[in-house]
Amino acid sequence: MLTRVVHLLPAELAAVLERMPDQVKDKLEEIRIRESRALEIGFAGGFRYIAPDGTPMSQPHGAFRPSGDLCRKLLERVTNHSLYAMEEELRRGYITVAGGHRIGIAGRTVLDGGHVRGIRDVGAFNIRIAREVIGASAKLLPKLLDFNRRSVIPALIVAPPQQGKTTLVRDIARAVSAGQWGHAAAAGWEGRKVGIVDERSEIAACVRGVPTFDIGPRTDVMDACPKAEGMMMMLRSMSPDVLIVDEIGRPEDAEAILDASHAGIAVIATAHAKDLEEARGRPAIERLLAAGAFDVCVELRKNADGLSGRVVRALPAARSPSALERTPAGGNGHG
């Protein structure tokens, strides 16, 4: 995984990370660089500090400590030496680079009328490495099939950060678009038109509008566009059967999803939450659940065998028939 982002790193930092054991580099998920503090990595669900010789350590003492000059070089590299051109991304606290990798930043904010205009004096970075896992949805997709429409049911996928939500929806887009449903009763179904609204350029990792990840033959992407506006543009321009969007939670997101739902489009969306009950604590998501915009909720978890999830009822009790009742006898159940 290190090879995917090493070109972004100043030579001194790259050299330290290149010295790590291969089994660590292969499972690398994030790199945290904090000025004058211990270099930290996340891998295989855990974390370690890294010594100058590349040795992973459980304690920060003796770890490599990036200098202020190194951090400035890193900022110049990830912004392609143009802070002004990245002003909007910096205002949101992250930069997405080619390959879908997201670089979170922290530092002193610049305010304008009480609102954050940008961040300066950047002193911390979190490089989250995007990865493509073909087949990541194989276990869950058969539980999300709509056997009446020969498509998927509307679903909300929830999990804490770094549990694989984006990886999962990327592979769902690929499989649904290609007609790879993973269920014997769906053999012969055609692939569906899929629309992805990729506000952070993480799902499809587009470069100049062209996806660099495999998202399927019948998938269209609205890249680097605010979710709510992008969903409406996609509905008007590309007539998708299935709409996929990552990390919802704002009132305008809910409005756009309801519009799509009323148009008969199955929306698959992700949100940060431990489980369905925690997701209900966010007003926009509770509104969607109460309106029946999602048939089910997938509580996603990452384990040694890949991604797994518990599929739970998300629709109001008065609505019928439920997604669970539409699953044919002998098929994969929800659980």
Phi, psi and omega in degrees: 000330180301324183300337183287337185234359186299331180293343180277344192265142170302151188304319183297317180290319179300320181297320179296313183291328178295338180279353180294156176301147183301323182293336175280314180300323182291335183250015182296133180244324179207156178234123180251118181246118180236127184304127176065012177235169189299133175292130184234145174234155170245132179205143177049036177084357179237192179216157175210155169269154186242126178285162179304333179270008177089002181285127175287138183227150180275344180240151184284344183296127180087002180283160174294136182239108181299137179278168176298322179295320178296319179295322178295321177296320179297316179298319179296321182290316184286339176262008180056038176062028179218085179298324182297318182294337182259018186303317181295316178297317180298324179298326181275351175092011177203160176232133174255128183249169179307135185102354179082008181284133180255132180246105176282146180227153177217146180174206181276126181277153174251123184258148175220108181064031179086000180247150181288122178264335180178185177231131175234175185051052181293124183238001181209141180226145172231105180270110178262120187272118178282144178219147178259127179236095179295126182094003181299334183265004189300324182281328187266326185303318179300339178276355184246017184275142174256105187283348175279316183266354185056051182209211177245157175274155175297132185218142172255127180250119183240147176186156171296169179302149174066031176255002173103018182299311181294319177301320182293310184291331175299316182284329174299316178302315180299312185291315181296318179295324182271354182074030179259081192276338176073022182221134182302324181287348180257007179300129180095349176295141175281158173292153181256156174287127183241135174245129177248128171257109193247075186302321184260008180058033182258329184288306183262343181054053182291143169238116185054041175085357182252123181298140175257348172262158177281107180245011174099161186283341184244031183250134175244148186234131168259105191263144174055039183238136176309139190303309185298312180295320180296322179297317180292322177296318181296319180297319183286327191257329191239358177041060181287154170275327182229135180242128182241132182215146186252140169057065177276168177162347181267156180304321181292332174297316181298318179300315182292321180293321177296320177299317179295319180297318180292339178272005177083017181264133177279120180259130171245119186228155176246159177206150175282116176188152179290320182201184183299318182297320178293323178298324179297342179286351178263120188306318182295320180287320177300322178297318179295318180295318180295329180276356180076025180291336178239134177281321183222164174237132176258117175269101191271143174219148177256133178224186184298334182268003181117215182263137174221159182204149175264124181263119184238155179296133181239351186270158178302147184300331184284345185276139182208147002279157181275165177298326181294322182287341180277348179288124184291153178301139180086352179275181177291128178275180179258121179175000000 
